[in-house]
């Protein structure tokens, strides 16, 4: 299956097997970087009011950025500013599915951490749950990394970085 078919299959039936296939396609692509700093590269384009450049920069790093709630949100905003309401709605739906995918993967505790593909996704979840990380501690866990965030509201949030 090509990438679009994998996306359509998962969005149509978000089963664990279809999610695993989609994640494998994302993480095996040359554009995937679990430590991406795309926010820093996009900030000047966003600040300069260049939505087409934002769309182009994000698309240049697809499918590696796919299933990132914040990235799909940025695409939605950029498309809206370009007057492309259909694409904006599509990206908003993708952002909601990406967020739901993460939140359904656990409960944010060390025993059942939320599973993310990128560090940036951790901050998307914290933002969307109206929390701010005060400290972040990375702990190795069976070949993967468990990130523990202490938040400004006194809670903790645990994330498991899945890079393969």
WOURBEL-V532992 format. One record per residue. N is the residue number from 1. PSI is psi in whole degrees, -180 to 180 (none if undefined). OMEGA is omega in whole degrees, 0 to 359 (none if undefined). D_LAST is the distance of its C-alpha to the last C-alpha in Angstrom with 1 decimal. Layout:
[[N;PSI;OMEGA;D_LAST] [N;PSI;OMEGA;D_LAST]]
This chain:
[[1;142;174;18.6] [2;174;186;18.4] [3;-45;180;16.5] [4;-40;179;19.7] [5;-38;177;20.1] [6;-42;178;16.6] [7;-50;180;17.6] [8;-41;180;21.1] [9;-45;181;20.0] [10;-45;181;18.0] [11;-32;179;20.7] [12;-29;182;23.3] [13;89;186;21.9] [14;62;180;19.1] [15;158;179;18.3] [16;-39;180;15.2] [17;-43;180;14.7] [18;-35;175;15.1] [19;-43;179;12.8] [20;-43;178;9.9] [21;-43;181;11.0] [22;-46;179;11.3] [23;-40;179;8.0] [24;-42;178;6.6] [25;-39;180;9.5] [26;-52;187;9.1] [27;-20;179;5.8] [28;-7;180;7.2] [29;147;181;10.6] [30;-23;181;12.5] [31;-7;183;13.5] [32;132;175;10.3] [33;110;182;11.0] [34;-16;181;9.9] [35;26;184;13.4] [36;143;176;15.3] [37;34;184;19.1] [38;-29;179;20.1] [39;-43;181;22.5] [40;-36;179;24.6] [41;-30;181;24.8] [42;-26;185;25.8] [43;-47;180;28.3] [44;-35;180;31.1] [45;-42;178;30.7] [46;-48;182;30.8] [47;-30;180;33.7] [48;0;179;35.6] [49;45;182;35.4] [50;73;184;33.6] [51;-35;179;31.6] [52;-40;178;31.3] [53;-35;176;29.8] [54;-49;179;27.2] [55;-47;182;26.3] [56;-41;181;26.2] [57;-41;179;24.0] [58;-45;181;21.4] [59;-30;178;21.5] [60;-19;181;21.1] [61;19;175;17.5] [62;147;9;16.6] [63;7;183;14.4] [64;-23;179;12.2] [65;0;183;14.2] [66;150;184;14.5] [67;21;173;14.5] [68;113;183;15.7] [69;-45;182;19.0] [70;-38;179;20.8] [71;-44;178;20.0] [72;-34;175;21.3] [73;-42;177;24.2] [74;-41;177;25.1] [75;-40;179;25.1] [76;-47;180;27.3] [77;-44;181;29.7] [78;-45;179;29.9] [79;-38;178;30.7] [80;-43;180;33.2] [81;-25;178;34.9] [82;-2;181;35.1] [83;17;181;36.8] [84;72;188;34.1] [85;-34;178;34.2] [86;-45;178;32.5] [87;-36;178;29.4] [88;-43;180;29.6] [89;-41;178;29.7] [90;-45;180;26.8] [91;-34;176;24.6] [92;-42;176;26.0] [93;-43;178;25.0] [94;-39;178;21.5] [95;-43;180;21.5] [96;-41;178;22.9] [97;-42;179;20.4] [98;-44;179;17.4] [99;-45;180;19.2] [100;-38;178;20.1] [101;-43;179;16.5] [102;-50;184;15.8] [103;-32;178;19.2] [104;-11;184;19.0] [105;-11;181;15.8] [106;-162;178;18.1] [107;9;177;21.2] [108;9;176;20.2] [109;162;177;21.5] [110;-32;179;19.9] [111;-32;181;20.3] [112;68;183;18.5] [113;155;172;16.6] [114;137;181;15.6] [115;126;182;11.8] [116;159;177;11.0] [117;-22;184;8.6] [118;152;174;11.2] [119;-41;181;14.1] [120;-33;180;16.5] [121;-31;177;15.6] [122;-46;181;16.9] [123;-31;174;20.1] [124;-46;180;20.4] [125;-45;179;20.5] [126;-45;179;23.0] [127;-46;184;25.1] [128;-18;174;25.2] [129;14;175;26.2] [130;46;174;28.8] [131;156;178;27.7] [132;133;179;27.3] [133;129;176;25.3] [134;-42;175;27.8] [135;152;178;25.7] [136;130;179;22.0] [137;123;178;21.0] [138;131;179;17.6] [139;126;175;17.4] [140;141;181;15.0] [141;97;176;14.1] [142;46;180;12.9] [143;-2;177;10.4] [144;-179;181;9.3] [145;124;174;11.8] [146;120;177;14.4] [147;124;178;16.5] [148;121;178;20.0] [149;131;167;22.3] [150;126;188;26.0] [151;163;183;27.5] [152;-18;179;30.9] [153;9;178;32.1] [154;-6;179;31.6] [155;168;171;28.6] [156;156;177;25.2] [157;129;181;21.8] [158;135;180;18.7] [159;141;175;15.1] [160;119;181;11.8] [161;116;179;9.2] [162;110;183;5.8] [163;2;176;3.8] [164;none;none;0.0]]
